[in-house]
Amino acid sequence: MSDLLSLPATELRQRIGTKEISPVELLEACIERIIALNPATNAITGTDVAEARRVAKTAEQAVRRGEPLGLLHGLPTGIKDLHETGGLLTTYGSPLHANDVPEFDCAMVANVRAEGAVILCKTNVPEFGAGANSRNPVWGATGNPFNPALNPGGSSGGSAVALATDMLPVCTGSDTGGSLRIPAAICGVVGFRPSPGVVPMDKRPHGWSAISVLGPMGKTVADTRLLLAAQAAMDDREPLGFPVPREQILAPRPADLGSLRVAWTEDFGQAPVGSEIRQAMREKMAAMSHLFAACDHVAIDMGEADRCFDVVRAQGFVARYQSQYETDPSLLGPNIRANYEIGAKMTLSDAAWAAGEQTRLFRRFQTLYRDYDLVLSPTVPVTPFPWTQLYLEELEGVKLRNYYHWLALTYDVTLVTNPAISLPCGTDPMGMPFGLQVTGRFRGDLDLLDAAQSLESAFNRIPGLTRPRPDLAKLATPHPALAAFATHRSTHAHARPIAEQAA
């Protein structure tokens, strides 16, 4: 397999600019890798090889002519299949949209395309992004790159797998309850949830709601920053937007870890977390505690975060899916129906209470940063379970509240709106990737990215904290059950196998 694809996106972009590699060469290497490994993981969904080849050829010509080049110039890119791509199949993982091709890009995709990205394909998701298991009735299930029988996380699961297996150097994602952070953690890559408004989200039905964001993933923090710089922009369709200078996103200021005060928690005082992950968190904190000026295990009061998230999340589902549910609920998957039904039973009093509780949670959480610079926690509470299990129903004999309760480690942070990043941090007791969630100050995106880059560098020098890599040779054997899980396949030409399109 091509060693070229193991390089970070930042280096690939640099080599394109210096004419050491061609965008056409890089694209063909990605296509070859997808043909070889996607049958084992099912991370890539709709593709348009012909258009990608055309764009790559144009990108190559621009380099030869010495034209100004965008941040992502010539980099093959995967777009999460929840985000509209003009001219490329966008299904949301739903039979309702199995053959839909949008006319226009969403704002984020338009930004990425304008920076020279070669958009090759879409990446797999749960139906409408609901849940942290990337399986749906259109494309089937995505398998974890370390063991395709296991869950890769979601909802940006396809993107995380594509990055972990070097099928693509650049992939986009989004995050409501942890959809950038969870798959990044489970697959051993980086997932960054920026502050609401940094990346425009013009398709959000409740524009003033801060729980859903778009953002970047990458194999490294530097790759993640590169994509964020391309995604971020002010947009008059984004009411929460605020400017973050691109040059500051791209230019890290190495953080002096020895001056940082760090708080850490196993569970934010209330999230369900398995005993093995708790023990792993303690061991990892012991291994890194010498890096910081202070490293304290703290108690955190998250109040009624679970109930609050139920209400805030459900309001969005009612806004988006009411018409379809009332027409024919059978066309919506079980997670979508569950969220809608939760929301439909709620009252104005519930909504008012949740708005107040989220405000109280926000204000209480920010007091931590009077004494600390970062808050560390596990990203996920358990080792990955089989993707055939839709979600985690109970943990250590205790039944969980609903299908997303096992995501409380990440949705607690969603509620307070602070930026957060999941960093690869060695493995868990089962040998699967362990993700460390690092939460920064309110709107402290740049400081958090700087600290994360310094942490990443330090982890590379500490046994047990380095980023794990999947064995790609083991992924040469197809996993037919993944795609066979689909029940309503797309018939669009973009759904043809990539090998046929590439021939």
Legacy VTK file of the C-alpha trace (Angstrom):
# vtk DataFile Version 3.0
C-alpha trace
ASCII
DATASET POLYDATA
POINTS 503 float
0.000 0.000 0.000
1.145 3.527 -0.773
3.378 5.059 1.905
2.306 8.430 0.536
-1.080 8.104 2.225
0.432 7.694 5.677
1.677 11.289 5.562
-0.270 13.991 7.421
-2.536 16.207 5.350
-0.340 19.202 6.182
2.693 17.529 4.593
0.720 16.325 1.581
-0.496 19.878 0.996
3.048 21.212 1.300
4.353 18.663 -1.211
1.599 19.563 -3.651
2.627 23.206 -3.417
6.293 22.365 -4.075
5.359 20.059 -6.993
6.821 16.999 -5.238
3.516 15.184 -5.663
0.605 15.712 -8.009
-3.035 16.046 -6.957
-3.809 13.461 -9.635
-1.270 11.031 -8.181
-2.635 11.540 -4.671
-6.237 11.069 -5.757
-5.448 7.820 -7.561
-3.640 6.530 -4.466
-6.740 7.312 -2.356
-9.035 5.588 -4.849
-6.800 2.516 -4.804
-6.781 2.495 -0.996
-10.572 2.832 -0.807
-11.009 -0.034 -3.262
-8.684 -2.164 -1.116
-9.975 -1.336 2.383
-13.528 -0.062 2.176
-14.990 -3.570 1.720
-13.671 -4.346 5.213
-14.936 -1.152 6.888
-17.752 0.335 4.749
-16.740 3.888 5.689
-17.190 5.420 2.217
-20.678 5.819 0.738
-21.518 7.844 -2.392
-18.598 8.635 -4.712
-18.020 10.610 -7.907
-14.695 9.466 -9.302
-15.103 11.178 -12.671
-15.710 14.607 -11.151
-12.922 14.154 -8.597
-10.500 13.273 -11.383
-11.534 16.363 -13.300
-11.007 18.603 -10.268
-7.654 16.960 -9.442
-6.443 17.529 -13.001
-7.454 21.185 -12.794
-5.667 21.455 -9.439
-2.527 19.979 -10.981
-2.620 22.523 -13.801
-3.037 25.382 -11.312
0.112 24.275 -9.490
2.074 24.100 -12.736
0.946 27.606 -13.702
2.010 28.992 -10.323
-1.482 30.171 -9.398
-2.462 30.997 -5.799
-3.423 27.768 -4.028
-6.082 27.206 -1.370
-5.443 25.693 2.046
-6.669 22.261 0.913
-5.509 22.509 -2.695
-5.449 19.065 -4.286
-6.317 17.109 -1.142
-8.881 14.303 -1.680
-11.705 14.922 0.775
-14.620 13.025 2.279
-17.749 14.889 3.372
-19.954 13.468 6.099
-23.202 12.249 4.535
-25.276 14.692 6.594
-23.896 17.695 4.713
-25.145 18.825 1.325
-22.720 18.498 -1.582
-23.844 20.074 -4.835
-23.839 17.413 -7.549
-22.945 14.553 -5.194
-25.381 12.120 -3.594
-26.415 13.160 -0.078
-28.630 10.601 1.692
-28.441 11.430 5.424
-28.451 7.625 5.777
-32.221 7.656 5.185
-34.335 5.808 2.604
-36.264 9.076 2.242
-33.194 10.598 0.565
-31.506 7.508 -0.886
-31.198 9.037 -4.359
-31.086 12.772 -3.582
-28.451 14.958 -5.215
-28.473 18.536 -3.882
-28.111 21.409 -6.296
-25.902 23.417 -3.945
-23.296 22.919 -1.223
-24.058 23.786 2.365
-21.974 26.731 3.611
-19.254 24.605 5.202
-18.787 22.421 2.115
-18.663 25.524 -0.072
-15.859 26.894 2.131
-13.905 23.642 1.906
-14.376 23.422 -1.851
-13.267 27.044 -2.267
-9.992 26.160 -0.536
-9.165 23.608 -3.222
-10.436 20.368 -1.704
-11.012 17.555 -4.206
-14.346 16.212 -2.980
-14.321 12.511 -3.845
-16.980 10.953 -1.653
-19.351 10.962 1.297
-18.682 9.159 4.577
-21.095 6.956 6.484
-23.377 8.014 9.344
-26.273 6.774 11.486
-29.654 7.577 9.975
-29.999 11.376 10.155
-26.976 11.340 12.501
-28.987 9.998 15.437
-26.766 7.901 17.676
-23.112 6.924 17.971
-23.185 3.796 15.813
-22.625 4.551 12.125
-25.159 2.210 10.546
-28.199 2.975 8.442
-30.614 1.233 6.063
-29.146 2.842 2.913
-25.465 1.976 3.207
-25.274 -0.550 6.018
-22.881 -0.397 8.955
-19.346 0.918 9.285
-16.818 -1.251 11.124
-14.069 -0.135 13.484
-10.656 -0.103 11.770
-9.119 -2.017 14.683
-11.828 -4.689 14.502
-14.553 -4.375 11.841
-16.969 -6.364 13.989
-17.022 -3.471 16.485
-18.656 -0.036 16.522
-16.555 2.850 15.119
-18.647 5.444 16.930
-20.776 8.128 15.354
-22.216 10.027 13.953
-18.998 10.970 12.103
-17.959 7.299 12.093
-17.226 6.986 8.389
-14.951 10.028 8.479
-13.017 8.720 11.490
-12.482 5.314 9.860
-11.396 6.855 6.552
-8.770 8.915 8.372
-7.558 6.074 10.594
-7.027 3.796 7.578
-5.417 6.519 5.419
-8.157 6.213 2.800
-8.413 10.011 2.780
-6.255 12.824 4.210
-9.203 15.157 4.927
-12.715 14.376 6.263
-15.405 16.599 7.746
-17.728 15.966 10.673
-20.333 17.440 12.974
-21.172 17.174 16.647
-24.297 17.420 18.788
-23.835 14.954 21.635
-20.269 13.966 20.745
-20.356 13.041 17.069
-16.896 14.433 16.281
-15.275 13.373 19.532
-16.651 9.839 20.014
-15.646 8.279 16.670
-12.298 10.046 16.835
-11.689 8.471 20.238
-12.790 4.985 19.214
-10.799 5.031 15.954
-7.599 6.669 17.214
-7.751 10.053 15.449
-8.389 13.675 16.477
-11.890 15.183 16.625
-12.450 18.840 17.511
-15.786 20.331 18.551
-15.352 24.083 18.020
-17.374 26.727 19.763
-20.817 27.216 18.206
-20.632 29.653 15.312
-16.973 29.195 14.379
-17.992 27.019 11.420
-21.208 28.221 9.736
-24.147 25.827 9.998
-26.692 27.272 7.620
-28.962 24.188 7.613
-29.620 24.117 11.372
-33.411 24.492 11.837
-33.047 26.233 15.219
-30.408 28.801 14.350
-30.026 30.076 17.897
-29.484 26.625 19.412
-25.862 26.070 20.373
-25.813 22.295 20.756
-25.025 21.314 17.147
-21.805 22.366 15.399
-19.797 21.457 12.321
-16.088 20.856 12.658
-12.902 19.059 11.672
-11.249 15.718 12.232
-7.684 14.746 11.414
-4.901 12.256 11.970
-3.032 14.955 13.894
-3.916 18.207 15.616
-2.126 20.115 12.841
-4.284 18.382 10.210
-7.366 19.225 12.247
-6.353 22.873 12.392
-5.774 22.951 8.645
-9.312 21.743 7.958
-10.813 24.062 10.584
-9.112 27.047 8.935
-10.801 26.079 5.661
-14.207 25.495 7.295
-14.363 28.563 9.519
-15.865 31.788 8.222
-18.428 34.410 9.031
-21.713 33.763 7.235
-24.893 35.814 7.472
-26.949 32.593 7.705
-25.226 31.684 10.995
-26.721 33.742 13.857
-24.161 32.490 16.394
-21.162 33.305 14.222
-18.106 35.034 15.579
-14.758 35.523 13.840
-11.700 33.413 14.581
-8.762 34.650 12.485
-7.630 32.019 9.998
-3.973 32.905 10.402
-4.214 32.193 14.130
-5.862 28.818 13.517
-3.007 27.894 11.184
-0.143 29.245 13.301
0.140 27.321 16.579
1.667 28.967 19.611
3.243 26.043 21.482
1.666 25.822 24.920
3.981 25.552 27.919
2.404 22.511 29.544
4.508 23.075 32.643
2.588 26.279 33.350
-0.889 24.795 32.891
-3.260 23.870 35.701
-5.302 20.825 34.817
-8.478 19.452 36.394
-9.599 15.937 35.562
-12.655 13.830 36.140
-13.724 10.284 35.375
-17.418 11.061 34.948
-18.364 14.755 35.463
-19.995 13.573 38.675
-22.874 11.747 36.969
-22.030 10.203 33.574
-22.156 6.389 33.343
-18.575 5.087 32.942
-17.337 1.510 33.059
-14.853 0.458 35.738
-12.194 -0.454 33.163
-12.318 3.000 31.594
-12.201 4.621 35.034
-9.074 2.657 35.860
-7.530 3.453 32.497
-8.192 7.160 33.048
-6.447 7.049 36.424
-3.424 5.308 34.915
-3.154 7.767 32.059
-3.434 10.756 34.353
-0.680 9.290 36.508
1.494 8.905 33.408
1.011 12.523 32.311
0.600 14.408 35.582
4.276 15.430 35.649
3.687 17.536 32.543
1.572 20.158 34.342
1.935 22.787 37.038
-1.070 21.209 38.774
-3.123 18.115 37.989
-6.103 17.721 40.310
-8.923 15.178 40.409
-11.957 17.419 40.935
-15.646 17.036 41.711
-17.932 18.625 39.131
-21.619 19.353 39.641
-23.509 18.892 36.366
-26.915 19.273 37.969
-29.712 17.775 35.857
-27.649 17.614 32.667
-29.289 14.397 31.467
-32.835 15.761 31.651
-31.696 19.097 30.206
-30.071 17.421 27.204
-33.212 15.349 26.651
-35.269 18.506 26.250
-32.813 20.609 24.259
-32.044 17.742 21.869
-35.688 16.736 21.414
-36.747 20.241 20.406
-34.540 20.004 17.348
-35.962 16.634 16.349
-39.529 17.928 16.619
-38.636 20.918 14.452
-36.989 18.788 11.770
-39.114 15.631 11.635
-42.669 16.556 12.684
-44.093 16.521 9.162
-42.550 13.166 8.270
-43.507 11.562 11.587
-47.107 12.648 11.236
-47.203 11.421 7.605
-45.555 8.005 8.044
-43.381 7.336 11.112
-42.368 3.919 9.751
-40.066 5.695 7.287
-37.995 7.036 10.186
-35.540 4.838 12.084
-36.005 3.891 15.748
-33.632 6.532 17.106
-35.342 9.322 15.174
-38.779 8.166 16.299
-37.628 7.912 19.920
-36.284 11.477 19.888
-39.387 12.855 18.216
-41.705 11.090 20.665
-39.737 12.395 23.638
-40.046 15.919 22.277
-43.704 15.668 21.297
-44.649 14.941 24.901
-42.842 17.982 26.260
-44.459 21.238 27.266
-43.515 24.891 27.130
-42.727 24.537 30.824
-40.197 21.786 30.008
-38.550 23.981 27.380
-38.356 26.970 29.733
-36.882 24.825 32.503
-34.249 23.347 30.148
-33.163 26.792 28.949
-32.731 27.863 32.546
-30.901 24.697 33.562
-28.508 24.940 30.632
-27.723 28.504 31.682
-27.080 27.389 35.262
-24.855 24.547 34.048
-22.923 26.934 31.818
-22.259 29.454 34.584
-21.293 26.825 37.135
-18.947 25.063 34.727
-17.102 28.265 33.859
-16.096 28.723 37.498
-13.705 25.776 37.047
-11.553 28.007 34.858
-10.876 30.385 37.722
-8.458 27.747 39.009
-7.716 25.603 35.941
-6.809 26.004 32.290
-8.111 22.662 31.003
-10.585 19.979 32.076
-9.676 16.394 31.113
-11.942 13.344 30.992
-12.418 10.130 29.042
-14.228 10.676 25.748
-16.209 7.417 25.822
-17.290 5.309 28.834
-16.706 1.810 27.443
-14.583 -0.101 24.990
-16.289 -0.410 21.573
-19.134 -2.923 21.446
-20.331 -4.832 18.337
-21.960 -2.642 15.692
-24.819 -5.147 15.580
-25.843 -3.694 18.964
-27.579 -0.425 18.099
-26.583 1.275 21.337
-25.488 0.571 24.905
-28.613 -0.385 26.866
-26.979 -0.978 30.269
-23.613 -0.528 31.905
-22.371 -2.848 34.639
-25.879 -4.050 35.412
-27.506 -0.608 35.464
-30.066 0.159 32.759
-29.366 3.432 30.947
-32.030 6.105 30.462
-32.248 6.033 26.648
-30.228 5.223 23.519
-27.827 8.150 23.949
-27.334 8.160 27.738
-24.014 6.361 27.263
-22.772 9.552 25.537
-23.067 11.709 28.667
-19.302 12.318 28.894
-19.506 14.301 25.679
-23.004 15.767 25.825
-22.285 17.264 29.242
-19.658 19.388 27.500
-22.019 20.097 24.596
-24.477 21.698 27.020
-21.941 24.171 28.406
-20.751 25.012 24.837
-17.024 25.090 25.663
-14.756 23.898 22.835
-13.491 20.331 23.289
-11.123 17.990 21.500
-10.595 14.228 21.657
-6.947 13.214 21.449
-5.595 9.699 20.898
-4.103 8.595 24.216
-2.864 5.019 23.966
-5.259 2.107 24.322
-7.889 0.871 26.741
-7.645 -2.461 28.620
-9.051 -4.285 25.566
-6.351 -2.894 23.293
-8.718 -0.479 21.537
-7.975 3.252 21.148
-8.503 5.425 24.215
-9.619 9.000 23.587
-8.829 11.788 26.043
-11.400 14.593 25.992
-9.782 17.973 26.641
-12.183 20.847 27.307
-11.012 24.450 27.067
-12.316 27.780 28.253
-15.482 29.324 26.827
-14.636 30.434 23.282
-11.029 29.490 23.961
-10.690 27.519 20.726
-7.213 28.756 19.821
-5.732 28.201 23.291
-7.256 24.723 23.377
-5.800 23.794 19.983
-2.388 25.060 21.072
-2.534 22.997 24.261
-3.751 19.941 22.339
-0.851 20.153 19.922
1.610 20.296 22.817
-0.146 17.378 24.533
0.001 15.343 21.329
3.750 15.944 21.106
4.258 14.994 24.759
2.162 11.822 24.430
4.427 10.664 21.602
7.250 10.511 24.157
5.352 8.749 26.951
4.910 4.948 26.825
1.244 3.987 26.798
0.013 7.369 25.549
1.054 7.286 21.878
-1.523 7.130 19.117
-2.422 3.519 18.195
-2.584 2.525 14.521
-4.782 -0.165 12.964
-3.219 -3.119 11.165
-4.151 -2.316 7.580
-3.068 -5.720 6.318
-5.853 -7.299 8.371
-8.366 -5.096 6.564
-7.576 -6.614 3.168
-10.346 -9.164 3.718
-13.877 -7.851 3.024
-16.478 -7.882 5.792
-19.662 -8.625 3.797
-22.034 -8.304 6.763
-21.398 -4.544 6.977
-22.879 -3.627 3.612
-25.410 -6.467 3.762
-27.030 -4.702 6.715
-28.481 -2.116 4.288
-32.155 -2.651 3.439
-32.929 0.317 1.154
-29.954 0.741 -1.165
-29.469 3.804 -3.303
-29.855 3.274 -7.031
-28.074 6.472 -8.023
-24.948 6.213 -10.178
-22.886 7.666 -7.320
-23.774 4.543 -5.331
-22.009 2.261 -7.802
-18.900 0.589 -6.299
-15.898 2.864 -6.527
-13.950 0.155 -8.367
-16.520 0.283 -11.191
-16.397 4.068 -11.328
-12.592 4.028 -11.360
-12.299 1.442 -14.135
LINES 1 504
503 0 1 2 3 4 5 6 7 8 9 10 11 12 13 14 15 16 17 18 19 20 21 22 23 24 25 26 27 28 29 30 31 32 33 34 35 36 37 38 39 40 41 42 43 44 45 46 47 48 49 50 51 52 53 54 55 56 57 58 59 60 61 62 63 64 65 66 67 68 69 70 71 72 73 74 75 76 77 78 79 80 81 82 83 84 85 86 87 88 89 90 91 92 93 94 95 96 97 98 99 100 101 102 103 104 105 106 107 108 109 110 111 112 113 114 115 116 117 118 119 120 121 122 123 124 125 126 127 128 129 130 131 132 133 134 135 136 137 138 139 140 141 142 143 144 145 146 147 148 149 150 151 152 153 154 155 156 157 158 159 160 161 162 163 164 165 166 167 168 169 170 171 172 173 174 175 176 177 178 179 180 181 182 183 184 185 186 187 188 189 190 191 192 193 194 195 196 197 198 199 200 201 202 203 204 205 206 207 208 209 210 211 212 213 214 215 216 217 218 219 220 221 222 223 224 225 226 227 228 229 230 231 232 233 234 235 236 237 238 239 240 241 242 243 244 245 246 247 248 249 250 251 252 253 254 255 256 257 258 259 260 261 262 263 264 265 266 267 268 269 270 271 272 273 274 275 276 277 278 279 280 281 282 283 284 285 286 287 288 289 290 291 292 293 294 295 296 297 298 299 300 301 302 303 304 305 306 307 308 309 310 311 312 313 314 315 316 317 318 319 320 321 322 323 324 325 326 327 328 329 330 331 332 333 334 335 336 337 338 339 340 341 342 343 344 345 346 347 348 349 350 351 352 353 354 355 356 357 358 359 360 361 362 363 364 365 366 367 368 369 370 371 372 373 374 375 376 377 378 379 380 381 382 383 384 385 386 387 388 389 390 391 392 393 394 395 396 397 398 399 400 401 402 403 404 405 406 407 408 409 410 411 412 413 414 415 416 417 418 419 420 421 422 423 424 425 426 427 428 429 430 431 432 433 434 435 436 437 438 439 440 441 442 443 444 445 446 447 448 449 450 451 452 453 454 455 456 457 458 459 460 461 462 463 464 465 466 467 468 469 470 471 472 473 474 475 476 477 478 479 480 481 482 483 484 485 486 487 488 489 490 491 492 493 494 495 496 497 498 499 500 501 502
